[in-house]
């Protein structure tokens, strides 16, 4: 998302909004790359703003926790 580890919640939300508008699927119809980027942006925002999800990201690399393949 282009923010540092020491960024404030306000800076994280600002970066999220900017990127979400840019890659939103409604603004990029038929572009699978934009849709995938939008999903990644949402997961990154969850990791950076929710302490529980941040712990899961640090442990498993994913805000949803451990996933089986």
PQR file with spaces between the fields and no chain letter, atoms N, CA, C, O and H, PARSE charges and radii, in Angstrom:
ATOM       1  N    UNK     1       0.820   -1.195    0.000 -0.4000 1.5000
ATOM       2  CA   UNK     1       0.000    0.000    0.000 -0.0000 2.0000
ATOM       3  C    UNK     1       0.860    1.252    0.000  0.5500 1.7000
ATOM       4  O    UNK     1       0.352    2.364   -0.150 -0.5500 1.4000
ATOM       5  N    UNK     2       2.149    1.071    0.166 -0.4000 1.5000
ATOM       6  CA   UNK     2       3.031    2.226    0.123 -0.0000 2.0000
ATOM       7  C    UNK     2       3.126    2.979    1.434  0.5500 1.7000
ATOM       8  O    UNK     2       3.430    4.172    1.435 -0.5500 1.4000
ATOM       9  H    UNK     2       2.562    0.168    0.288  0.4000 1.0000
ATOM      10  N    UNK     3       2.873    2.308    2.558 -0.4000 1.5000
ATOM      11  CA   UNK     3       3.002    2.947    3.868 -0.0000 2.0000
ATOM      12  C    UNK     3       4.103    2.233    4.653  0.5500 1.7000
ATOM      13  O    UNK     3       4.397    1.063    4.408 -0.5500 1.4000
ATOM      14  H    UNK     3       2.626    1.339    2.557  0.4000 1.0000
ATOM      15  N    UNK     4       4.695    2.942    5.582 -0.4000 1.5000
ATOM      16  CA   UNK     4       5.755    2.340    6.389 -0.0000 2.0000
ATOM      17  C    UNK     4       5.171    1.651    7.614  0.5500 1.7000
ATOM      18  O    UNK     4       3.982    1.788    7.905 -0.5500 1.4000
ATOM      19  H    UNK     4       4.456    3.892    5.781  0.4000 1.0000
ATOM      20  N    UNK     5       6.006    0.916    8.323 -0.4000 1.5000
ATOM      21  CA   UNK     5       5.555    0.210    9.519 -0.0000 2.0000
ATOM      22  C    UNK     5       5.125    1.167   10.623  0.5500 1.7000
ATOM      23  O    UNK     5       4.324    0.804   11.484 -0.5500 1.4000
ATOM      24  H    UNK     5       6.971    0.805    8.087  0.4000 1.0000
ATOM      25  N    UNK     6       5.646    2.369   10.603 -0.4000 1.5000
ATOM      26  CA   UNK     6       5.335    3.342   11.646 -0.0000 2.0000
ATOM      27  C    UNK     6       4.195    4.275   11.255  0.5500 1.7000
ATOM      28  O    UNK     6       3.963    5.275   11.935 -0.5500 1.4000
ATOM      29  H    UNK     6       6.297    2.664    9.903  0.4000 1.0000
ATOM      30  N    UNK     7       3.490    3.974   10.191 -0.4000 1.5000
ATOM      31  CA   UNK     7       2.391    4.822    9.734 -0.0000 2.0000
ATOM      32  C    UNK     7       1.241    4.811   10.729  0.5500 1.7000
ATOM      33  O    UNK     7       0.991    3.816   11.409 -0.5500 1.4000
ATOM      34  H    UNK     7       3.678    3.162    9.639  0.4000 1.0000
ATOM      35  N    UNK     8       0.549    5.943   10.795 -0.4000 1.5000
ATOM      36  CA   UNK     8      -0.614    6.051   11.666 -0.0000 2.0000
ATOM      37  C    UNK     8      -1.829    5.448   10.975  0.5500 1.7000
ATOM      38  O    UNK     8      -1.815    5.204    9.769 -0.5500 1.4000
ATOM      39  H    UNK     8       0.753    6.751   10.242  0.4000 1.0000
ATOM      40  N    UNK     9      -2.879    5.210   11.752 -0.4000 1.5000
ATOM      41  CA   UNK     9      -4.130    4.684   11.192 -0.0000 2.0000
ATOM      42  C    UNK     9      -4.667    5.636   10.123  0.5500 1.7000
ATOM      43  O    UNK     9      -5.181    5.191    9.097 -0.5500 1.4000
ATOM      44  H    UNK     9      -2.891    5.407   12.732  0.4000 1.0000
ATOM      45  N    UNK    10      -4.550    6.930   10.359 -0.4000 1.5000
ATOM      46  CA   UNK    10      -5.024    7.920    9.388 -0.0000 2.0000
ATOM      47  C    UNK    10      -4.281    7.788    8.058  0.5500 1.7000
ATOM      48  O    UNK    10      -4.902    7.844    6.997 -0.5500 1.4000
ATOM      49  H    UNK    10      -4.132    7.291   11.193  0.4000 1.0000
ATOM      50  N    UNK    11      -2.973    7.614    8.104 -0.4000 1.5000
ATOM      51  CA   UNK    11      -2.179    7.458    6.877 -0.0000 2.0000
ATOM      52  C    UNK    11      -2.530    6.161    6.154  0.5500 1.7000
ATOM      53  O    UNK    11      -2.574    6.126    4.924 -0.5500 1.4000
ATOM      54  H    UNK    11      -2.468    7.568    8.966  0.4000 1.0000
ATOM      55  N    UNK    12      -2.778    5.105    6.910 -0.4000 1.5000
ATOM      56  CA   UNK    12      -3.147    3.818    6.315 -0.0000 2.0000
ATOM      57  C    UNK    12      -4.494    3.926    5.620  0.5500 1.7000
ATOM      58  O    UNK    12      -4.652    3.459    4.492 -0.5500 1.4000
ATOM      59  H    UNK    12      -2.742    5.134    7.909  0.4000 1.0000
ATOM      60  N    UNK    13      -5.464    4.537    6.285 -0.4000 1.5000
ATOM      61  CA   UNK    13      -6.794    4.695    5.688 -0.0000 2.0000
ATOM      62  C    UNK    13      -6.746    5.565    4.446  0.5500 1.7000
ATOM      63  O    UNK    13      -7.449    5.294    3.473 -0.5500 1.4000
ATOM      64  H    UNK    13      -5.336    4.916    7.202  0.4000 1.0000
ATOM      65  N    UNK    14      -5.933    6.600    4.466 -0.4000 1.5000
ATOM      66  CA   UNK    14      -5.792    7.493    3.308 -0.0000 2.0000
ATOM      67  C    UNK    14      -5.215    6.732    2.110  0.5500 1.7000
ATOM      68  O    UNK    14      -5.709    6.863    0.989 -0.5500 1.4000
ATOM      69  H    UNK    14      -5.362    6.820    5.257  0.4000 1.0000
ATOM      70  N    UNK    15      -4.173    5.941    2.353 -0.4000 1.5000
ATOM      71  CA   UNK    15      -3.567    5.151    1.279 -0.0000 2.0000
ATOM      72  C    UNK    15      -4.545    4.103    0.766  0.5500 1.7000
ATOM      73  O    UNK    15      -4.626    3.856   -0.437 -0.5500 1.4000
ATOM      74  H    UNK    15      -3.772    5.835    3.263  0.4000 1.0000
ATOM      75  N    UNK    16      -5.295    3.482    1.690 -0.4000 1.5000
ATOM      76  CA   UNK    16      -6.294    2.478    1.287 -0.0000 2.0000
ATOM      77  C    UNK    16      -7.350    3.101    0.378  0.5500 1.7000
ATOM      78  O    UNK    16      -7.659    2.553   -0.680 -0.5500 1.4000
ATOM      79  H    UNK    16      -5.230    3.683    2.668  0.4000 1.0000
ATOM      80  N    UNK    17      -7.901    4.234    0.783 -0.4000 1.5000
ATOM      81  CA   UNK    17      -8.945    4.880   -0.032 -0.0000 2.0000
ATOM      82  C    UNK    17      -8.438    5.227   -1.425  0.5500 1.7000
ATOM      83  O    UNK    17      -9.138    5.026   -2.417 -0.5500 1.4000
ATOM      84  H    UNK    17      -7.649    4.679    1.643  0.4000 1.0000
ATOM      85  N    UNK    18      -7.211    5.752   -1.491 -0.4000 1.5000
ATOM      86  CA   UNK    18      -6.637    6.145   -2.779 -0.0000 2.0000
ATOM      87  C    UNK    18      -6.500    4.931   -3.697  0.5500 1.7000
ATOM      88  O    UNK    18      -6.863    4.993   -4.871 -0.5500 1.4000
ATOM      89  H    UNK    18      -6.642    5.915   -0.684  0.4000 1.0000
ATOM      90  N    UNK    19      -5.978    3.831   -3.161 -0.4000 1.5000
ATOM      91  CA   UNK    19      -5.787    2.633   -3.976 -0.0000 2.0000
ATOM      92  C    UNK    19      -7.098    1.918   -4.283  0.5500 1.7000
ATOM      93  O    UNK    19      -7.265    1.376   -5.376 -0.5500 1.4000
ATOM      94  H    UNK    19      -5.683    3.780   -2.207  0.4000 1.0000
ATOM      95  N    UNK    20      -8.030    1.912   -3.327 -0.4000 1.5000
ATOM      96  CA   UNK    20      -9.315    1.252   -3.548 -0.0000 2.0000
ATOM      97  C    UNK    20     -10.093    1.930   -4.670  0.5500 1.7000
ATOM      98  O    UNK    20     -10.738    1.261   -5.477 -0.5500 1.4000
ATOM      99  H    UNK    20      -7.894    2.353   -2.440  0.4000 1.0000
ATOM     100  N    UNK    21     -10.032    3.230   -4.717 -0.4000 1.5000
ATOM     101  CA   UNK    21     -10.711    3.959   -5.807 -0.0000 2.0000
ATOM     102  C    UNK    21     -10.054    3.624   -7.145  0.5500 1.7000
ATOM     103  O    UNK    21     -10.738    3.430   -8.150 -0.5500 1.4000
ATOM     104  H    UNK    21      -9.508    3.773   -4.062  0.4000 1.0000
ATOM     105  N    UNK    22      -8.735    3.560   -7.148 -0.4000 1.5000
ATOM     106  CA   UNK    22      -8.003    3.304   -8.396 -0.0000 2.0000
ATOM     107  C    UNK    22      -8.259    1.899   -8.945  0.5500 1.7000
ATOM     108  O    UNK    22      -8.391    1.726  -10.156 -0.5500 1.4000
ATOM     109  H    UNK    22      -8.179    3.718   -6.332  0.4000 1.0000
ATOM     110  N    UNK    23      -8.331    0.889   -8.064 -0.4000 1.5000
ATOM     111  CA   UNK    23      -8.437   -0.494   -8.515 -0.0000 2.0000
ATOM     112  C    UNK    23      -9.819   -1.111   -8.317  0.5500 1.7000
ATOM     113  O    UNK    23      -9.976   -2.320   -8.490 -0.5500 1.4000
ATOM     114  H    UNK    23      -8.225    1.029   -7.079  0.4000 1.0000
ATOM     115  N    UNK    24     -10.809   -0.325   -7.965 -0.4000 1.5000
ATOM     116  CA   UNK    24     -12.147   -0.875   -7.729 -0.0000 2.0000
ATOM     117  C    UNK    24     -12.677   -1.536   -9.006  0.5500 1.7000
ATOM     118  O    UNK    24     -12.561   -0.969  -10.092 -0.5500 1.4000
ATOM     119  H    UNK    24     -10.682    0.657   -7.824  0.4000 1.0000
ATOM     120  N    UNK    25     -13.259   -2.736   -8.875 -0.4000 1.5000
ATOM     121  CA   UNK    25     -13.757   -3.451  -10.062 -0.0000 2.0000
ATOM     122  C    UNK    25     -14.812   -2.682  -10.854  0.5500 1.7000
ATOM     123  O    UNK    25     -14.909   -2.862  -12.068 -0.5500 1.4000
ATOM     124  H    UNK    25     -13.353   -3.197   -7.992  0.4000 1.0000
ATOM     125  N    UNK    26     -15.591   -1.845  -10.210 -0.4000 1.5000
ATOM     126  CA   UNK    26     -16.589   -1.059  -10.940 -0.0000 2.0000
ATOM     127  C    UNK    26     -15.948   -0.001  -11.826  0.5500 1.7000
ATOM     128  O    UNK    26     -16.527    0.393  -12.839 -0.5500 1.4000
ATOM     129  H    UNK    26     -15.512   -1.699   -9.224  0.4000 1.0000
ATOM     130  N    UNK    27     -14.773    0.458  -11.460 -0.4000 1.5000
ATOM     131  CA   UNK    27     -14.060    1.441  -12.286 -0.0000 2.0000
ATOM     132  C    UNK    27     -13.222    0.777  -13.363  0.5500 1.7000
ATOM     133  O    UNK    27     -12.800    1.430  -14.317 -0.5500 1.4000
ATOM     134  H    UNK    27     -14.302    0.138  -10.637  0.4000 1.0000
ATOM     135  N    UNK    28     -12.975   -0.535  -13.213 -0.4000 1.5000
ATOM     136  CA   UNK    28     -12.159   -1.287  -14.167 -0.0000 2.0000
ATOM     137  C    UNK    28     -12.905   -2.552  -14.593  0.5500 1.7000
ATOM     138  O    UNK    28     -12.449   -3.659  -14.308 -0.5500 1.4000
ATOM     139  H    UNK    28     -13.318   -1.066  -12.438  0.4000 1.0000
ATOM     140  N    UNK    29     -14.038   -2.405  -15.267 -0.4000 1.5000
ATOM     141  CA   UNK    29     -14.809   -3.595  -15.637 -0.0000 2.0000
ATOM     142  C    UNK    29     -14.035   -4.498  -16.598  0.5500 1.7000
ATOM     143  O    UNK    29     -13.441   -4.040  -17.573 -0.5500 1.4000
ATOM     144  H    UNK    29     -14.409   -1.505  -15.498  0.4000 1.0000
ATOM     145  N    UNK    30     -14.062   -5.783  -16.293 -0.4000 1.5000
ATOM     146  CA   UNK    30     -13.413   -6.759  -17.167 -0.0000 2.0000
ATOM     147  C    UNK    30     -11.912   -6.868  -16.993  0.5500 1.7000
ATOM     148  O    UNK    30     -11.261   -7.576  -17.761 -0.5500 1.4000
ATOM     149  H    UNK    30     -14.545   -6.156  -15.500  0.4000 1.0000
ATOM     150  N    UNK    31     -11.342   -6.191  -16.008 -0.4000 1.5000
ATOM     151  CA   UNK    31      -9.898   -6.241  -15.786 -0.0000 2.0000
ATOM     152  C    UNK    31      -9.605   -7.141  -14.583  0.5500 1.7000
ATOM     153  O    UNK    31      -9.759   -6.708  -13.441 -0.5500 1.4000
ATOM     154  H    UNK    31     -11.872   -5.616  -15.384  0.4000 1.0000
ATOM     155  N    UNK    32      -9.183   -8.394  -14.825 -0.4000 1.5000
ATOM     156  CA   UNK    32      -8.938   -9.309  -13.703 -0.0000 2.0000
ATOM     157  C    UNK    32      -7.755   -8.869  -12.827  0.5500 1.7000
ATOM     158  O    UNK    32      -7.710   -9.194  -11.641 -0.5500 1.4000
ATOM     159  H    UNK    32      -9.058   -8.746  -15.753  0.4000 1.0000
ATOM     160  N    UNK    33      -6.811   -8.139  -13.401 -0.4000 1.5000
ATOM     161  CA   UNK    33      -5.677   -7.652  -12.617 -0.0000 2.0000
ATOM     162  C    UNK    33      -6.132   -6.636  -11.579  0.5500 1.7000
ATOM     163  O    UNK    33      -5.682   -6.669  -10.434 -0.5500 1.4000
ATOM     164  H    UNK    33      -6.847   -7.875  -14.365  0.4000 1.0000
ATOM     165  N    UNK    34      -7.022   -5.735  -11.976 -0.4000 1.5000
ATOM     166  CA   UNK    34      -7.534   -4.737  -11.042 -0.0000 2.0000
ATOM     167  C    UNK    34      -8.343   -5.394   -9.935  0.5500 1.7000
ATOM     168  O    UNK    34      -8.266   -4.980   -8.778 -0.5500 1.4000
ATOM     169  H    UNK    34      -7.389   -5.709  -12.906  0.4000 1.0000
ATOM     170  N    UNK    35      -9.119   -6.414  -10.281 -0.4000 1.5000
ATOM     171  CA   UNK    35      -9.918   -7.117   -9.274 -0.0000 2.0000
ATOM     172  C    UNK    35      -9.019   -7.821   -8.261  0.5500 1.7000
ATOM     173  O    UNK    35      -9.282   -7.774   -7.059 -0.5500 1.4000
ATOM     174  H    UNK    35      -9.182   -6.750  -11.221  0.4000 1.0000
ATOM     175  N    UNK    36      -7.968   -8.467   -8.738 -0.4000 1.5000
ATOM     176  CA   UNK    36      -7.036   -9.147   -7.840 -0.0000 2.0000
ATOM     177  C    UNK    36      -6.302   -8.136   -6.953  0.5500 1.7000
ATOM     178  O    UNK    36      -6.083   -8.389   -5.769 -0.5500 1.4000
ATOM     179  H    UNK    36      -7.755   -8.505   -9.714  0.4000 1.0000
ATOM     180  N    UNK    37      -5.931   -7.007   -7.521 -0.4000 1.5000
ATOM     181  CA   UNK    37      -5.249   -5.967   -6.748 -0.0000 2.0000
ATOM     182  C    UNK    37      -6.180   -5.396   -5.685  0.5500 1.7000
ATOM     183  O    UNK    37      -5.741   -5.103   -4.573 -0.5500 1.4000
ATOM     184  H    UNK    37      -6.110   -6.801   -8.483  0.4000 1.0000
ATOM     185  N    UNK    38      -7.452   -5.236   -6.013 -0.4000 1.5000
ATOM     186  CA   UNK    38      -8.435   -4.730   -5.058 -0.0000 2.0000
ATOM     187  C    UNK    38      -8.565   -5.675   -3.862  0.5500 1.7000
ATOM     188  O    UNK    38      -8.669   -5.225   -2.721 -0.5500 1.4000
ATOM     189  H    UNK    38      -7.809   -5.474   -6.916  0.4000 1.0000
ATOM     190  N    UNK    39      -8.560   -6.966   -4.121 -0.4000 1.5000
ATOM     191  CA   UNK    39      -8.635   -7.953   -3.041 -0.0000 2.0000
ATOM     192  C    UNK    39      -7.390   -7.866   -2.158  0.5500 1.7000
ATOM     193  O    UNK    39      -7.499   -7.916   -0.933 -0.5500 1.4000
ATOM     194  H    UNK    39      -8.475   -7.332   -5.048  0.4000 1.0000
ATOM     195  N    UNK    40      -6.220   -7.737   -2.761 -0.4000 1.5000
ATOM     196  CA   UNK    40      -4.981   -7.612   -1.997 -0.0000 2.0000
ATOM     197  C    UNK    40      -4.958   -6.334   -1.156  0.5500 1.7000
ATOM     198  O    UNK    40      -4.482   -6.340   -0.020 -0.5500 1.4000
ATOM     199  H    UNK    40      -6.132   -7.696   -3.757  0.4000 1.0000
ATOM     200  N    UNK    41      -5.467   -5.259   -1.712 -0.4000 1.5000
ATOM     201  CA   UNK    41      -5.518   -3.989   -0.985 -0.0000 2.0000
ATOM     202  C    UNK    41      -6.413   -4.130    0.245  0.5500 1.7000
ATOM     203  O    UNK    41      -6.071   -3.638    1.320 -0.5500 1.4000
ATOM     204  H    UNK    41      -5.853   -5.255   -2.635  0.4000 1.0000
ATOM     205  N    UNK    42      -7.552   -4.797    0.094 -0.4000 1.5000
ATOM     206  CA   UNK    42      -8.452   -5.005    1.223 -0.0000 2.0000
ATOM     207  C    UNK    42      -7.799   -5.854    2.312  0.5500 1.7000
ATOM     208  O    UNK    42      -7.936   -5.552    3.497 -0.5500 1.4000
ATOM     209  H    UNK    42      -7.830   -5.197   -0.780  0.4000 1.0000
ATOM     210  N    UNK    43      -7.096   -6.903    1.922 -0.4000 1.5000
ATOM     211  CA   UNK    43      -6.423   -7.755    2.905 -0.0000 2.0000
ATOM     212  C    UNK    43      -5.290   -6.998    3.599  0.5500 1.7000
ATOM     213  O    UNK    43      -5.078   -7.164    4.800 -0.5500 1.4000
ATOM     214  H    UNK    43      -6.984   -7.148    0.958  0.4000 1.0000
ATOM     215  N    UNK    44      -4.575   -6.182    2.860 -0.4000 1.5000
ATOM     216  CA   UNK    44      -3.500   -5.393    3.457 -0.0000 2.0000
ATOM     217  C    UNK    44      -4.055   -4.400    4.464  0.5500 1.7000
ATOM     218  O    UNK    44      -3.475   -4.196    5.530 -0.5500 1.4000
ATOM     219  H    UNK    44      -4.747   -6.047    1.884  0.4000 1.0000
ATOM     220  N    UNK    45      -5.173   -3.787    4.126 -0.4000 1.5000
ATOM     221  CA   UNK    45      -5.800   -2.829    5.037 -0.0000 2.0000
ATOM     222  C    UNK    45      -6.257   -3.531    6.316  0.5500 1.7000
ATOM     223  O    UNK    45      -6.115   -2.982    7.409 -0.5500 1.4000
ATOM     224  H    UNK    45      -5.644   -3.953    3.259  0.4000 1.0000
ATOM     225  N    UNK    46      -6.798   -4.727    6.187 -0.4000 1.5000
ATOM     226  CA   UNK    46      -7.203   -5.501    7.363 -0.0000 2.0000
ATOM     227  C    UNK    46      -5.998   -5.806    8.236  0.5500 1.7000
ATOM     228  O    UNK    46      -6.061   -5.669    9.458 -0.5500 1.4000
ATOM     229  H    UNK    46      -6.914   -5.173    5.299  0.4000 1.0000
ATOM     230  N    UNK    47      -4.907   -6.216    7.618 -0.4000 1.5000
ATOM     231  CA   UNK    47      -3.689   -6.552    8.366 -0.0000 2.0000
ATOM     232  C    UNK    47      -3.143   -5.353    9.129  0.5500 1.7000
ATOM     233  O    UNK    47      -2.661   -5.495   10.253 -0.5500 1.4000
ATOM     234  H    UNK    47      -4.856   -6.328    6.626  0.4000 1.0000
ATOM     235  N    UNK    48      -3.216   -4.199    8.533 -0.4000 1.5000
ATOM     236  CA   UNK    48      -2.592   -3.031    9.135 -0.0000 2.0000
ATOM     237  C    UNK    48      -3.462   -2.328   10.177  0.5500 1.7000
ATOM     238  O    UNK    48      -2.937   -1.585   11.006 -0.5500 1.4000
ATOM     239  H    UNK    48      -3.607   -4.084    7.620  0.4000 1.0000
ATOM     240  N    UNK    49      -4.768   -2.544   10.155 -0.4000 1.5000
ATOM     241  CA   UNK    49      -5.633   -1.804   11.066 -0.0000 2.0000
ATOM     242  C    UNK    49      -6.213   -2.638   12.202  0.5500 1.7000
ATOM     243  O    UNK    49      -6.579   -2.074   13.233 -0.5500 1.4000
ATOM     244  H    UNK    49      -5.195   -3.148    9.481  0.4000 1.0000
ATOM     245  N    UNK    50      -6.312   -3.934   12.058 -0.4000 1.5000
ATOM     246  CA   UNK    50      -6.901   -4.798   13.086 -0.0000 2.0000
ATOM     247  C    UNK    50      -5.785   -5.555   13.802  0.5500 1.7000
ATOM     248  O    UNK    50      -5.063   -6.325   13.170 -0.5500 1.4000
ATOM     249  H    UNK    50      -6.015   -4.392   11.220  0.4000 1.0000
ATOM     250  N    UNK    51      -5.631   -5.346   15.120 -0.4000 1.5000
ATOM     251  CA   UNK    51      -4.538   -6.003   15.845 -0.0000 2.0000
ATOM     252  C    UNK    51      -4.583   -7.537   15.781  0.5500 1.7000
ATOM     253  O    UNK    51      -3.535   -8.176   15.688 -0.5500 1.4000
ATOM     254  H    UNK    51      -6.218   -4.720   15.633  0.4000 1.0000
ATOM     255  N    UNK    52      -5.775   -8.132   15.829 -0.4000 1.5000
ATOM     256  CA   UNK    52      -5.887   -9.590   15.761 -0.0000 2.0000
ATOM     257  C    UNK    52      -5.444  -10.107   14.397  0.5500 1.7000
ATOM     258  O    UNK    52      -4.722  -11.099   14.300 -0.5500 1.4000
ATOM     259  H    UNK    52      -6.627   -7.613   15.905  0.4000 1.0000
ATOM     260  N    UNK    53      -5.887   -9.420   13.345 -0.4000 1.5000
ATOM     261  CA   UNK    53      -5.512   -9.842   11.996 -0.0000 2.0000
ATOM     262  C    UNK    53      -4.028   -9.571   11.728  0.5500 1.7000
ATOM     263  O    UNK    53      -3.385  -10.294   10.967 -0.5500 1.4000
ATOM     264  H    UNK    53      -6.474   -8.614   13.424  0.4000 1.0000
ATOM     265  N    UNK    54      -3.499   -8.530   12.355 -0.4000 1.5000
ATOM     266  CA   UNK    54      -2.074   -8.238   12.203 -0.0000 2.0000
ATOM     267  C    UNK    54      -1.242   -9.372   12.789  0.5500 1.7000
ATOM     268  O    UNK    54      -0.228   -9.765   12.211 -0.5500 1.4000
ATOM     269  H    UNK    54      -4.021   -7.942   12.973  0.4000 1.0000
ATOM     270  N    UNK    55      -1.667   -9.897   13.932 -0.4000 1.5000
ATOM     271  CA   UNK    55      -0.965  -11.027   14.541 -0.0000 2.0000
ATOM     272  C    UNK    55      -1.023  -12.253   13.635  0.5500 1.7000
ATOM     273  O    UNK    55      -0.035  -12.975   13.502 -0.5500 1.4000
ATOM     274  H    UNK    55      -2.491   -9.578   14.401  0.4000 1.0000
ATOM     275  N    UNK    56      -2.185  -12.492   13.008 -0.4000 1.5000
ATOM     276  CA   UNK    56      -2.314  -13.616   12.074 -0.0000 2.0000
ATOM     277  C    UNK    56      -1.409  -13.417   10.861  0.5500 1.7000
ATOM     278  O    UNK    56      -0.804  -14.373   10.374 -0.5500 1.4000
ATOM     279  H    UNK    56      -2.988  -11.906   13.116  0.4000 1.0000
ATOM     280  N    UNK    57      -1.313  -12.187   10.375 -0.4000 1.5000
ATOM     281  CA   UNK    57      -0.438  -11.894    9.230 -0.0000 2.0000
ATOM     282  C    UNK    57       1.017  -12.172    9.575  0.5500 1.7000
ATOM     283  O    UNK    57       1.760  -12.748    8.779 -0.5500 1.4000
ATOM     284  H    UNK    57      -1.804  -11.411   10.770  0.4000 1.0000
ATOM     285  N    UNK    58       1.413  -11.755   10.774 -0.4000 1.5000
ATOM     286  CA   UNK    58       2.797  -11.970   11.165 -0.0000 2.0000
ATOM     287  C    UNK    58       3.098  -13.453   11.350  0.5500 1.7000
ATOM     288  O    UNK    58       4.208  -13.905   11.066 -0.5500 1.4000
ATOM     289  H    UNK    58       0.810  -11.288   11.421  0.4000 1.0000
ATOM     290  N    UNK    59       2.106  -14.214   11.827 -0.4000 1.5000
ATOM     291  CA   UNK    59       2.328  -15.634   12.082 -0.0000 2.0000
ATOM     292  C    UNK    59       2.197  -16.487   10.821  0.5500 1.7000
ATOM     293  O    UNK    59       3.035  -17.350   10.560 -0.5500 1.4000
ATOM     294  H    UNK    59       1.205  -13.847   12.057  0.4000 1.0000
ATOM     295  N    UNK    60       1.122  -16.238   10.028 -0.4000 1.5000
ATOM     296  CA   UNK    60       0.828  -17.089    8.879 -0.0000 2.0000
ATOM     297  C    UNK    60       1.014  -16.403    7.520  0.5500 1.7000
ATOM     298  O    UNK    60       1.019  -17.077    6.490 -0.5500 1.4000
ATOM     299  H    UNK    60       0.441  -15.538   10.240  0.4000 1.0000
ATOM     300  N    UNK    61       1.167  -15.078    7.503 -0.4000 1.5000
ATOM     301  CA   UNK    61       1.310  -14.354    6.238 -0.0000 2.0000
ATOM     302  C    UNK    61      -0.018  -14.078    5.572  0.5500 1.7000
ATOM     303  O    UNK    61      -0.061  -13.746    4.387 -0.5500 1.4000
ATOM     304  H    UNK    61       1.163  -14.531    8.340  0.4000 1.0000
ATOM     305  N    UNK    62      -1.118  -14.212    6.325 -0.4000 1.5000
ATOM     306  CA   UNK    62      -2.456  -14.041    5.762 -0.0000 2.0000
ATOM     307  C    UNK    62      -3.393  -13.562    6.870  0.5500 1.7000
ATOM     308  O    UNK    62      -3.366  -14.127    7.964 -0.5500 1.4000
ATOM     309  H    UNK    62      -1.083  -14.482    7.287  0.4000 1.0000
ATOM     310  N    UNK    63      -4.221  -12.540    6.630 -0.4000 1.5000
ATOM     311  CA   UNK    63      -5.137  -12.072    7.678 -0.0000 2.0000
ATOM     312  C    UNK    63      -6.238  -13.052    8.010  0.5500 1.7000
ATOM     313  O    UNK    63      -6.915  -12.890    9.026 -0.5500 1.4000
ATOM     314  H    UNK    63      -4.243  -12.081    5.741  0.4000 1.0000
ATOM     315  N    UNK    64      -6.437  -14.066    7.182 -0.4000 1.5000
ATOM     316  CA   UNK    64      -7.485  -15.060    7.433 -0.0000 2.0000
ATOM     317  C    UNK    64      -6.967  -16.207    8.291  0.5500 1.7000
ATOM     318  O    UNK    64      -7.736  -17.097    8.653 -0.5500 1.4000
ATOM     319  H    UNK    64      -5.887  -14.197    6.357  0.4000 1.0000
ATOM     320  N    UNK    65      -5.691  -16.201    8.619 -0.4000 1.5000
ATOM     321  CA   UNK    65      -5.113  -17.268    9.428 -0.0000 2.0000
ATOM     322  C    UNK    65      -4.529  -18.363    8.549  0.5500 1.7000
ATOM     323  O    UNK    65      -4.314  -18.182    7.350 -0.5500 1.4000
ATOM     324  H    UNK    65      -5.067  -15.478    8.324  0.4000 1.0000
ATOM     325  N    UNK    66      -4.280  -19.493    9.174 -0.4000 1.5000
ATOM     326  CA   UNK    66      -3.681  -20.593    8.449 -0.0000 2.0000
ATOM     327  C    UNK    66      -4.715  -21.200    7.488  0.5500 1.7000
ATOM     328  O    UNK    66      -5.846  -21.496    7.873 -0.5500 1.4000
ATOM     329  H    UNK    66      -4.454  -19.641   10.148  0.4000 1.0000
ATOM     330  N    UNK    67      -4.302  -21.372    6.255 -0.4000 1.5000
ATOM     331  CA   UNK    67      -5.184  -21.957    5.246 -0.0000 2.0000
ATOM     332  C    UNK    67      -4.582  -23.252    4.750  0.5500 1.7000
ATOM     333  O    UNK    67      -3.366  -23.379    4.601 -0.5500 1.4000
ATOM     334  H    UNK    67      -3.383  -21.132    5.942  0.4000 1.0000
ATOM     335  N    UNK    68      -5.458  -24.217    4.496 -0.4000 1.5000
ATOM     336  CA   UNK    68      -4.999  -25.472    3.939 -0.0000 2.0000
ATOM     337  C    UNK    68      -5.076  -25.406    2.422  0.5500 1.7000
ATOM     338  O    UNK    68      -5.892  -24.674    1.862 -0.5500 1.4000
ATOM     339  H    UNK    68      -6.446  -24.114    4.616  0.4000 1.0000
ATOM     340  N    UNK    69      -4.239  -26.158    1.779 -0.4000 1.5000
ATOM     341  CA   UNK    69      -4.211  -26.132    0.323 -0.0000 2.0000
ATOM     342  C    UNK    69      -4.914  -27.332   -0.233  0.5500 1.7000
ATOM     343  O    UNK    69      -4.997  -27.490   -1.451 -0.5500 1.4000
ATOM     344  H    UNK    69      -3.575  -26.752    2.234  0.4000 1.0000
